[in-house]
Amino acid sequence: MIFHGFVQAGGGSTRFGTDKALVRLEGKTMLQRTGELLASVCHDVTIVAAAGKYADAPWPVIADRWPGQGPLGGILTALHRLRETDSADKDRDAERGPCSFALILSCDMPFLTKEFLRFLKDRALSSEAAIIVPEASRRLEPLCACWCSASTAAIQTAFDAGGRKVTEAMKHVSMEVLDEAAWKRFDTDGRLFWNINTLADYEEARRVFEERAGEAGKREGQAPPLQ
């Protein structure tokens, strides 16, 4: 099964005050961090953003077909691109099922891990649902989910009817919801799905990463000498 990674970077960052995809954590922009994370588990990576943005990114950028219409427009843009890859995927992978998968991530979730994304992919492979989505604090996480290309038509119909809330549109297709019992082992400090919305959030994320780096340095300093 071939998975295509999509970074959602089309938001206006209005609460943040500047483009949060370009702020840096541990020397890398959030856009770069998310793209590299997807590249480690997916066949390829594509960025969904406003037209003309991120021209220097190391991955292709496709323009959000419905700019200003919220995350659902960006998700639909990714799903339509996914549908375009279906025939090529079937040629590469004769044993695959009837649909391709998009692993869609928001660019502002700094604590996601490769291990969790591999788990999410494995659940998608064994699921009959069109969307495999985690749930945290009784809220779905559609911008950290696997979306089957077969969901495109139903999501488009909901969008065309005026729906803009992602979680409402998702009700029109089959879902497998992963509750805390399924993913908690990947979340050592309760931040797996935490995202950056404000400058205060960004400063908190920087503090956490600096604290982690300090703790790692202490552990290395305490390591016994090699014999």
C-alpha positions in Angstrom: 0.0 0.0 0.0 1.3 3.4 -1.0 0.8 6.4 1.4 1.1 9.9 0.2 2.0 12.6 2.7 0.3 16.1 2.7 1.4 19.0 4.9 -1.5 21.4 5.5 0.0 24.9 5.5 -2.8 27.0 4.1 -4.0 28.7 7.3 -3.8 32.4 7.8 -2.0 32.2 11.2 -4.2 35.0 12.4 -3.8 34.2 16.1 -0.1 33.7 15.8 0.5 37.0 14.1 3.0 35.7 11.5 3.4 32.6 9.3 3.9 29.9 11.9 4.9 27.4 9.2 8.2 29.3 9.1 9.0 29.7 12.8 11.9 27.5 13.9 12.2 24.8 16.5 15.6 23.1 17.0 16.9 24.9 14.0 14.2 23.9 11.5 11.0 25.5 10.4 7.7 23.9 11.3 7.1 23.3 7.6 10.5 21.5 7.3 10.0 19.4 10.5 6.5 18.3 9.3 7.7 17.5 5.8 10.6 15.5 7.0 8.4 13.5 9.4 6.0 12.6 6.6 8.9 11.8 4.3 10.1 9.2 6.8 6.9 7.2 6.5 5.3 8.1 3.2 6.1 7.5 -0.5 6.2 11.2 -1.2 5.3 14.6 0.3 3.2 17.5 -1.0 2.5 20.8 0.7 -1.0 22.3 0.4 -0.8 26.1 0.8 -1.9 29.4 -0.7 -0.9 30.0 -4.3 2.7 31.3 -4.6 3.9 30.3 -1.1 6.9 28.2 -0.1 8.5 28.2 -3.5 11.8 27.3 -1.9 10.4 24.2 -0.1 12.1 20.9 -0.9 8.7 19.3 -1.7 6.1 20.3 -4.4 3.5 22.8 -3.4 -0.1 22.7 -4.7 -2.4 25.6 -4.3 -5.4 25.3 -2.0 -8.3 25.1 -4.4 -10.6 26.8 -1.9 -8.5 29.5 -0.2 -10.1 31.1 2.8 -12.5 28.3 3.3 -10.8 26.7 6.3 -9.0 23.3 6.7 -11.7 21.4 4.9 -10.8 23.1 1.6 -7.1 22.1 2.1 -8.1 18.5 2.9 -10.2 18.3 -0.2 -7.4 19.7 -2.3 -5.2 16.9 -1.0 -7.9 14.3 -1.7 -8.3 15.5 -5.2 -4.6 15.2 -5.8 -4.7 11.8 -4.2 -7.4 10.7 -6.7 -5.1 11.8 -9.5 -2.4 9.4 -8.3 -4.7 6.3 -8.0 -4.0 4.8 -11.5 -0.2 5.3 -11.1 -0.4 3.7 -7.6 -2.2 0.6 -9.0 0.5 0.2 -11.5 3.2 0.3 -8.8 1.3 -1.9 -6.3 -0.8 -4.6 -7.8 -1.7 -6.0 -4.4 -3.1 -2.8 -2.9 -6.7 -2.3 -2.0 -9.3 -0.2 -3.9 -8.0 3.2 -2.6 -4.9 5.2 -2.0 -4.3 6.8 1.3 -3.3 10.4 2.2 -1.6 10.9 5.5 -2.6 14.5 6.2 -0.8 16.6 8.9 -1.1 20.1 10.0 2.2 22.0 10.0 1.8 23.2 13.6 2.0 19.9 15.6 5.6 19.7 16.8 5.3 16.7 19.1 4.2 14.1 16.6 6.5 11.1 16.2 7.5 8.7 13.5 6.5 5.8 15.7 3.0 7.1 16.0 2.6 7.7 12.3 3.8 4.2 11.5 1.1 2.9 13.9 -1.5 5.1 12.2 -0.5 3.7 8.8 -0.7 0.1 10.1 -4.2 0.7 11.4 -5.2 2.1 8.0 -3.9 -1.0 6.3 -6.0 -3.3 8.5 -9.1 -1.0 8.5 -12.2 -1.0 6.3 -12.9 2.6 7.1 -12.3 5.5 4.8 -10.8 7.7 7.5 -8.6 6.6 10.4 -8.5 9.4 12.9 -7.3 9.7 16.5 -9.4 11.2 19.2 -8.0 13.2 22.1 -9.9 14.9 24.9 -13.1 13.9 23.1 -12.1 15.8 20.0 -11.2 14.2 16.7 -7.8 15.1 15.1 -8.6 15.3 11.4 -5.3 17.1 10.6 -3.4 14.0 11.9 -5.3 11.3 10.1 -5.3 8.8 7.2 -7.8 9.6 4.5 -8.8 7.2 1.8 -9.2 8.5 -1.8 -12.7 6.8 -1.8 -13.8 9.5 0.7 -13.4 12.3 -1.8 -16.9 12.4 -3.3 -18.8 12.4 0.0 -16.5 15.1 1.5 -16.9 17.2 -1.7 -20.7 16.8 -1.5 -20.7 18.0 2.1 -18.5 20.9 1.2 -20.6 21.9 -1.8 -23.7 21.9 0.5 -22.1 24.6 2.5 -20.4 22.5 5.2 -17.0 23.9 6.4 -16.6 22.1 9.7 -14.2 19.1 9.1 -15.7 16.9 11.8 -19.2 17.3 10.4 -18.1 16.5 6.8 -16.4 13.3 8.2 -19.7 12.0 9.4 -20.6 11.3 5.8 -18.0 8.6 5.4 -16.9 5.5 7.4 -14.5 6.3 10.2 -12.3 4.3 12.6 -11.7 6.5 15.6 -8.6 5.7 17.7 -9.2 6.5 21.3 -6.6 7.2 24.0 -6.2 3.5 24.8 -4.9 3.0 21.2 -2.3 5.8 21.0 -1.4 6.6 24.6 1.8 4.6 24.5 3.2 7.0 22.0 2.4 10.0 24.2 4.9 10.1 27.1 4.1 13.7 28.2 0.6 14.4 27.1 1.6 16.6 24.1 1.3 14.3 21.1 -1.5 16.3 19.3 -0.6 19.6 20.9 -0.5 22.4 18.3 0.9 25.9 18.1 -1.8 28.6 17.7 -0.2 31.6 19.5 3.1 33.0 20.3 2.7 31.7 23.9 2.2 28.2 22.5 5.4 28.6 20.5 7.4 29.7 23.5 6.1 26.8 25.5 7.1 24.4 22.7 10.6 25.9 22.7 10.8 25.5 26.4 9.9 21.9 26.2 12.4 21.1 23.5 15.2 23.0 25.4 14.3 21.0 28.5 14.4 17.8 26.6 17.8 18.7 25.1 19.1 19.5 28.6 17.9 16.2 30.0 19.5 14.3 27.1 22.8 16.1 27.7 22.7 15.1 31.3 22.1 11.5 30.5 25.0 11.5 28.1 27.3 13.1 30.7 26.3 10.3 33.2 26.9 7.5 30.8 29.7 5.1 32.0 32.9 5.2 30.0 33.4 2.7 27.3 35.7 -0.2 28.3 
